[in-house]
Structures are given as structure tokens and as C-alpha cells.
């Protein structure tokens, strides 16, 4: 009888411990409520907002978390702060904020809501106005020079010899994209022995949206200069590149996310590739850490995210889209090999924005269009 009693007591203790752990896990999961606030766009913009929204929604659904998104009433810091206020008041304690426009807002709200955690995507130290990063904030920026390099390299390997770079405003992220692109073009051209035959036209639009003036400038590139493909980098400025390309059967390279669908809306097979940032991968990594009680890995930091694997490009925070790959002369296998070469530092890419990279190909630098 004593043995039976001891067994029953032990079983009860095991059950109690196990039940307590399960209850604790459920409580921890239930305590995480995720909200996302859009910037000046919305969740159908096929860019930062849509990608972030889909990543947050998918993660929440897969992990049984509450999720909601908020769209500010207007395009100002006050409007963005108001939406963050609403999310916190509704009980959401993990707030995801995509884009540099949230820089000022994130500093304001972090001090007011110290029990909430804020994830800023593509928000750098400069966007925070020189403020120290609060302990309840994590900001991710990206090594734009790497996807820029991949895109330039791929375009030349695919067979293009007259390329263009159309940046938005000459801010650090856009410059890194551009200089990385030039380096990639040069690397591929040197490998193929065609450096003397390759030209890059390079300009900043002076704004983050397309208009008639920007389109007219791109018309000149495609029609008069013989540019074959333009890497359009900076907000909605890609629309002007597409409008001009559509008139002559030109090509366009997208930026930040896989823009194959929206670029190809302007013309069949217009999209060559896209230089992407891993917004979804960032969301998944940070939310996973929060659920695992490892926020301390991200707390109070601005981290530059790039390559984390040389053999599995899908887990990297920058790269080219392989699911929509249409290039004929440059393969996914070759791309994966290049990723590994950069990861292992066999090939190096400069992230300097102080001066244009020294290259063998011809690069024509122009003053801002506007």
C-alpha cells in the first residue's frame, strides 16, 4: 500500500509540474498580442506594408496569437503616433512599424509605453534623430549593397550591357543600393571580359515617387541612350521607369520586395529581378525570440541584417527572389554560388557611401533630376 501511495504522489507531482509548465507556456503565448501600423501606404501596396502585414498575420495565425493592423488617418508623425496609441490601448503589446517614417514616432511612444515592445523595420539611427535606442525597441536596417550587387551581377550575366540606376532621394540606403549595383555590374563584366562594352547611367530622382518629369528622363534613357534595363530604387519612383520601359520593350529591376507582379503589369516579362530586404524573415525572427523569452537579444539595438547563411539563401535577410526567377542565361544555382562566395568573403562588397566605387565599366553620374 505504501508503494502504491508513493507512486500516486509521484504521478500527481509529475502531472502538477507538467500542467504548470503547459499553463505557463499558454500564458506566455496569450500575453503576446501583435499589432502592425502602416506607414503612408496600405496593406495592398505590394511593398513594405503588404509584406510586413502578411508576415505578421501568418506568424500570428501559426502561433495562435492575436493580431490586428492599424492605418493612420494621415501621413504625419502625429497620425502615426495616434495609431500606435490606439493599438496599445486595445491591448496590443508588440507593435511592428515598417519604414523610416516611423523614426520620430517610435522615439515618442517607446517612452510612454515601456511595457510594450516595438519592432522597427528599416529604421536606422539617423531616423531616430540621434536619440538612444530605448530598451523596449529593436530596429532593423539592411545591408542594401548586397542585394544591389546581386541585381547588377545578375543583369550583366543575363546579357544586358547598357544599364541604368534610378534612385529616389540620395539617402544612405539608396546610395548603398546604387553603389552595390555598380559593383555587381562591374564584377560580372570583368568575369565575362566585357567591361569595356558595359555602361551604367546613374541618377537620383530627388523624390520617392514617379511623375511626368521622372518618366521623361527615363524616356531619354530607354529611347535615346539605348538603356536596356533600369534598377528603380526608391519608394514609388519605379512607376516612372516602368512607364518609360513599356514604350520600347525595356526592362526594370525592382527593389525592397519581389516586384515581379506589379512591374509585369506594365509589360509582359518586363521584370528582370528584384533586390530584396527580408522583412518577413525579420518579423519571424524577432517575434520568435519574444515568444521564447529572448527579447534581450534584440532589446535596445539597431542591427544591420544581411547574410546569415552561405548554403541556404532563403534564410538570409537580403537577396534576389528565386520563386519568380525568369532569367535564362543566369541560373539560381549560379546565384546561390555567388551568395556563398560573399558569405565566405571570397568576394567582397563595399558598403561605403563616401565616394563612388572604382570600377572598370563606364559609369555616367548625373545630377538629381529634381
C-alpha positions in Angstrom: 0.0 0.0 0.0 2.8 2.4 0.8 4.4 1.8 -2.6 1.1 2.5 -4.3 0.7 5.7 -2.3 4.2 6.8 -3.2 3.5 6.1 -6.9 0.3 8.1 -6.8 2.0 11.0 -5.1 4.8 11.0 -7.7 2.3 10.8 -10.5 0.5 13.7 -9.0 3.7 15.8 -8.8 4.6 15.0 -12.4 1.2 15.9 -13.6 1.3 19.1 -11.5 4.7 20.1 -12.8 3.7 19.3 -16.4 0.4 21.1 -16.1 2.1 24.1 -14.6 4.6 24.2 -17.5 1.8 23.9 -20.1 -0.2 26.6 -18.3 2.9 28.9 -18.2 3.5 28.3 -21.9 -0.1 29.1 -22.8 0.0 32.2 -20.6 3.2 33.4 -22.2 1.7 32.8 -25.6 -1.5 34.6 -24.7 0.4 37.5 -23.3 1.9 38.3 -26.8 -0.6 40.4 -28.9 0.8 41.7 -32.2 -0.2 44.9 -34.0 1.2 46.5 -37.1 0.8 50.1 -38.1 1.1 51.0 -41.8 3.2 54.0 -42.9 2.0 56.3 -45.7 0.7 53.3 -47.8 -1.6 50.5 -47.0 -1.5 46.7 -46.8 -2.1 46.3 -50.6 0.9 48.4 -51.6 2.8 45.3 -52.8 5.8 46.7 -50.9 6.8 47.3 -47.3 3.3 47.5 -45.8 1.9 44.4 -47.5 5.0 42.3 -46.9 5.1 43.2 -43.2 1.3 42.7 -42.8 1.5 39.3 -44.4 4.4 38.2 -42.3 2.8 39.4 -39.0 -0.6 37.8 -39.9 1.0 34.5 -40.9 3.1 34.3 -37.8 0.2 35.1 -35.6 -2.1 32.5 -37.2 0.6 29.8 -37.0 1.2 30.5 -33.3 -2.3 31.2 -32.1 -1.6 34.9 -31.4 -4.0 37.9 -31.6 -3.1 40.2 -34.5 -4.5 43.5 -35.8 -3.3 46.2 -38.1 -3.9 49.9 -37.9 -3.8 52.5 -40.7 -3.1 56.1 -39.7 -5.6 58.8 -40.7 -2.9 60.8 -42.4 0.7 61.0 -43.4 2.3 62.6 -40.4 4.1 61.6 -37.2 1.1 62.7 -35.2 -1.1 60.4 -37.2 1.3 57.5 -36.8 1.5 58.1 -33.0 -2.3 58.2 -32.8 -2.5 54.7 -34.4 0.2 53.4 -32.1 -1.7 54.8 -29.1 -4.9 53.1 -30.3 -3.1 49.7 -30.7 -1.6 49.9 -27.2 -5.0 51.0 -25.7 -6.6 48.0 -27.4 -4.2 45.7 -25.5 -1.5 45.0 -28.2 1.9 44.9 -26.6 4.2 44.1 -29.6 4.0 46.8 -32.3 5.6 46.3 -35.7 6.4 49.5 -37.6 7.6 49.3 -41.2 9.7 52.1 -42.7 11.9 55.1 -41.8 8.8 57.3 -41.5 8.3 55.8 -38.0 11.7 57.0 -36.8 10.3 60.0 -34.9 7.2 58.3 -33.7 9.0 55.3 -32.3 11.1 57.5 -30.0 8.0 59.3 -28.8 5.8 56.2 -28.0 8.6 54.0 -26.5 8.9 56.3 -23.6 5.2 56.3 -22.9 4.6 52.6 -23.2 7.5 50.9 -21.5 5.6 47.6 -21.2 5.2 47.3 -24.9 7.9 46.2 -27.4 8.4 48.0 -30.7 9.9 46.4 -33.8 11.1 49.0 -36.3 11.8 47.8 -39.9 14.3 49.7 -42.0 14.7 52.4 -39.2 18.3 53.4 -38.7 20.0 55.5 -36.0 19.7 58.6 -38.2 15.9 58.2 -38.4 15.8 58.2 -34.6 17.1 61.8 -34.6 20.2 60.9 -32.6 18.2 59.5 -29.7 19.5 56.5 -27.8 17.5 53.3 -28.7 15.1 52.6 -25.8 15.3 49.1 -24.2 11.8 48.3 -25.5 12.8 49.0 -29.1 14.6 47.0 -31.8 15.3 48.5 -35.1 16.5 46.6 -38.2 18.3 48.0 -41.1 19.7 46.1 -44.1 22.9 45.7 -46.0 21.4 47.2 -49.2 24.8 47.0 -51.0 24.4 43.2 -51.1 21.1 42.8 -52.9 22.1 45.8 -55.1 25.3 43.8 -56.0 23.3 40.6 -56.7 21.0 42.5 -59.0 23.7 44.2 -61.0 25.7 41.0 -61.3 22.7 39.1 -62.4 21.7 41.6 -65.1 25.1 41.5 -66.8 25.3 37.7 -66.6 21.8 37.6 -68.1 23.2 39.6 -71.1 22.5 43.3 -70.5 25.2 45.7 -71.4 23.6 49.1 -71.0 22.1 49.5 -67.6 20.6 52.4 -65.5 20.3 53.1 -61.8 17.3 55.4 -60.9 17.5 56.2 -57.2 14.9 58.1 -55.2 16.5 60.6 -52.8 20.2 60.2 -52.2 19.8 58.9 -48.6 22.3 56.3 -47.3 20.1 53.2 -48.0 19.5 54.3 -51.6 23.2 55.1 -52.2 24.2 51.7 -50.8 21.8 50.0 -53.2 23.2 52.1 -56.1 26.9 51.6 -55.3 26.3 47.9 -54.7 24.6 47.7 -58.1 27.6 49.3 -59.8 30.0 46.9 -58.1 27.9 43.9 -59.1 27.7 45.1 -62.7 31.5 45.5 -62.7 32.2 42.1 -61.2 30.2 40.3 -63.7 31.5 42.3 -66.6 35.1 41.6 -65.6 34.4 37.9 -65.2 32.9 37.8 -68.7 35.7 40.0 -70.2 33.2 42.6 -71.4 34.0 45.6 -69.1 34.8 47.9 -72.0 31.3 47.1 -73.5 29.3 47.8 -70.4 27.8 51.2 -69.4 25.8 52.3 -66.4 23.7 55.5 -66.4 23.3 56.7 -62.7 20.9 59.4 -61.3 18.8 60.2 -58.3 15.2 61.5 -58.9 15.3 63.7 -55.8 12.0 62.2 -54.6 10.4 58.9 -53.7 7.6 58.8 -56.3 7.3 58.8 -60.1 5.9 61.7 -62.1 6.0 63.1 -65.6 9.4 64.7 -65.2 11.0 61.5 -64.0 9.3 59.5 -66.7 10.5 61.9 -69.4 14.1 61.5 -68.1 13.7 57.7 -68.3 12.2 58.0 -71.8 15.5 59.6 -72.8 17.5 56.8 -71.3 15.5 54.0 -73.0 14.8 55.7 -76.3 17.8 57.9 -76.9 20.7 56.3 -75.0 19.7 52.7 -75.6 19.4 51.7 -71.9 18.1 48.1 -71.7 17.3 47.8 -68.0 16.9 50.2 -65.1 17.2 49.4 -61.4 14.5 51.6 -60.0 15.2 52.2 -56.3 13.3 54.4 -54.0 9.6 54.3 -53.0 7.2 54.6 -55.9 9.8 56.0 -58.4 9.7 52.6 -60.1 6.5 53.6 -61.8 8.3 56.1 -64.0 10.8 53.6 -65.0 8.1 51.1 -65.9 6.1 53.7 -67.9 9.1 54.6 -70.0 10.2 50.9 -70.4 6.7 49.9 -71.6 7.0 52.2 -74.6 10.1 50.5 -76.0 10.0 47.0 -74.5 12.6 47.9 -71.9 13.2 46.0 -68.6 13.1 47.0 -64.9 14.7 45.7 -61.8 12.6 46.0 -58.6 13.6 46.9 -55.1 12.9 46.0 -51.4 10.4 43.2 -52.1 9.7 40.9 -55.1 8.1 43.4 -57.5 7.6 40.9 -60.3 3.8 41.2 -60.3 3.5 45.0 -60.3 6.3 45.6 -62.8 5.0 42.9 -65.2 1.6 44.7 -65.1 3.3 47.4 -67.3 4.5 44.9 -69.8 4.9 41.2 -70.2 8.3 39.9 -68.8 9.4 43.4 -68.0 10.7 42.4 -64.6 14.2 41.0 -64.5 14.7 40.5 -60.8 14.3 42.4 -57.5 16.9 43.5 -54.9 15.1 42.4 -51.7 15.2 43.1 -48.0 14.0 40.2 -45.7 11.2 42.0 -43.9 9.3 38.7 -43.4 12.4 36.9 -42.1 13.0 39.8 -39.6 9.4 39.7 -38.3 9.6 35.9 -37.8 12.9 36.0 -36.1 12.0 38.8 -33.6 8.6 37.5 -32.8 10.0 34.0 -32.2 12.6 35.5 -29.8 9.9 37.4 -27.9 7.8 34.2 -27.5 10.9 32.3 -26.4 11.7 34.9 -23.8 14.8 36.1 -25.6 13.9 39.7 -26.2 17.3 40.6 -24.6 18.9 39.5 -27.9 17.2 42.5 -29.6 16.5 45.0 -26.9 17.8 48.5 -27.4 19.6 47.7 -30.6 19.8 48.8 -34.2 21.1 45.8 -36.2 22.3 45.7 -39.8 20.9 42.5 -41.3 22.5 40.8 -44.3 23.7 37.2 -45.0 23.5 34.6 -42.3 24.0 31.5 -44.5 26.1 30.7 -47.5 24.2 27.4 -48.2 20.6 28.4 -47.6 19.9 31.8 -49.2 16.2 31.5 -48.2 17.1 32.4 -44.6 19.1 35.5 -45.4 17.8 39.0 -44.8 18.8 40.2 -48.3 18.8 38.6 -51.7 17.0 38.0 -55.0 13.6 36.2 -55.4 14.0 32.7 -56.6 10.3 31.7 -56.6 9.7 34.1 -59.6 13.0 33.5 -61.3 12.7 34.0 -65.1 16.3 34.7 -66.2 17.5 32.4 -68.9 21.3 32.9 -69.0 21.9 33.2 -65.3 20.7 30.4 -63.1 19.6 30.1 -59.5 22.5 27.6 -59.0 25.0 30.3 -60.1 23.3 32.9 -57.8 23.5 30.5 -54.8 27.2 30.1 -55.5 27.7 33.8 -55.6 25.8 34.2 -52.2 28.2 31.6 -50.7 31.2 33.4 -52.1 30.2 36.6 -50.5 29.2 34.9 -47.2 32.6 33.3 -47.0 34.3 36.6 -48.1 35.7 35.1 -51.2 34.0 38.1 -52.9 33.8 41.3 -51.0 31.3 44.2 -51.5 32.0 47.7 -50.1 29.2 49.4 -48.1 30.9 52.8 -48.3 28.8 55.7 -49.4 31.5 58.3 -49.2 32.6 58.0 -52.8 31.6 56.1 -55.9 33.2 52.7 -56.2 36.3 52.4 -58.5 35.3 50.2 -61.4 36.3 49.1 -64.9 32.9 49.7 -66.6 31.8 53.1 -67.7 29.5 54.9 -65.3 27.9 58.2 -66.2 26.9 60.0 -63.0 24.2 62.8 -63.4 22.9 65.4 -61.0 19.5 64.9 -59.5 16.6 65.0 -61.9 14.7 67.3 -59.5 
